């Protein structure tokens, strides 16, 4: 599996990418006292208060059927290979993907706008004069699946609990939220310290809301297989721990006809089966047990989609455009370990990866080389800094690498031989400068310690792709190896930063917030177990740049800050970018209806598609 399925912040809510600056005042900063039906970062909302449904939804589509698929992305503590808890909001243990479908949020993201939210549980939101307080007016009809009312007490309890005990994805963004008040039964007030950015609210308003009554009776930890009480369009149905789970569409869902939901959630059952081996899941798809699959292995996509159902026209193989959102795919070298703190060591290791050979021999020409931590977006730095970027960079001269002031750092291009001697000699030179010299067949420092590195993986396909990379490291004297572990151990070791080197794929929002960047790149996240700061980046300059991202008042300011952040991170080689795919590679049994043009900022097939009975009957699945 060359490109790992991406984690994302809130499951179906997805994320987005940069668009040109919209001309009007931010909907997140209107005149005080006005009740708003939605929020946006830098421009007008697309949908008026009286909108009936999102344009990408399908109100006339039929409901019914079962959608059995392996999720291509997930959130929080979720694991696509196994599960041992149904509490997805804690750091410990492994939860099944898509548990978030069982929970509603105050507001939900539109998938055809870069950064817009519209009310779900919240009918409206009113912002205080100083923009440090947000009053959410809740819909009185909001209910949990057991019929009990969802009130402001539940909302306040949710935020307090997440700030104290939640998964880092939930806990860290709440640092500047100082109070959570149930003003009335149906009015919830979220209060900030004044140090938050204007866009912080966009992330927090998407938090899933849990039941206070349920968690006062049940422990908020990863030990429970008792489905938490939710209020969303689905509830947990049948399941077998670590084997399968079914989410059942609720006939009594209180918000089914709200504009943000109308025309979505068509399947009666969404089923996820868990396979420890990729090939077993693929065989299940070939036999029609699984009906939709996004393919992440180039060899399989190029050579194995020739089974009978494909030839008979029962299975469709095609691509869909990727979302317009910045993405990261890279290796992280754990700087919590002394031997990886020197950037020369990290650049030397990067020189050992021969993308050109890998692209030709293992990827079947299907990938592009990743250079930026914000690929596929306007936030990707290129060439020399613009005057605006240079003005920001100059504030940090002496605190950041000199390389950040020149052309944006790019990964080396090899001769495609698989063992480019020029690049390996350069790697050896960098290691020598960093104090690592040959002692016999190995590299060692002046203490006699060998330079060792273990690449942690959880899939045999990734082991296959990584082996030439590791062999090149060995060729120059690095004691390199690959450790293949089961998914539960992998998740635990990653959460506890118990690794030398791992790979991460992630997507960011269209208008990244300070909190979002902190989760991946800040000093505070470096010591927060379960965070996505896998390299352990700790830099006051990076922290200050992240703060500038949060303070941006326009798309132009945000773009400048993000490009500077990209330049500095690349000059530090905290992450070693590797490759990315421009499209979704998808195969599905030809039994579905859907709108042909997918939304630009999300692709939750399980919420958008439906069973077409005529198509299903034609292929024997009616």
Secondary structure, DSSP 8 states (H G I E B T S, - for coil): --S--EE-TTGGG---------SS--GGG--TT--BSEE-SSS--SS-TT--S-TT--TT-----EEEB--SEE-TTB-SS--SBS-TTSSSS-B-TTGGGG--BSEEE-TTSSS-EEESSEEEEEE-TTS-EEEEEE-TT-B-TTS-B--HHHHHHHHHHHHHHS-HHHHGGGTTEEEEEEEETTEEEEEE-S-S-TTHHHHHTT-B---HHHHHHS-SSTT--S-----SSEEEEEEETTTEEEEEE-TT-TTTTSTTTTT----SEEEEE--SSHHHHHHHHHTTSS-EEE---HHHHHHT--SHHHHTTSEEEEEEE--SS-EEEEEEE-TTSGGG-SHHHHHHHHTT--HHHHHHHTSTT--EE---TTBTSTT---SS--HHHHHHHHTTBTTB-GGGGSS--------SSSS-HHHHHHHHHHHHHTT-EEETTEEE-TT--B-EEEEEES-HHHHHHHHHHHHHHHHTT-EEEEEE--HHHHHHHHHTT--SEEEEEEE--TT--HHHHHHHH-HHHHTSTT-S-TT----HHHHHHHHHHHH--SHHHHHHHHHHHHHHHHHHTSEEE-EE-SEEEEEEES-EE--SS--TT---HHHH-EE-HHHHHHTT--
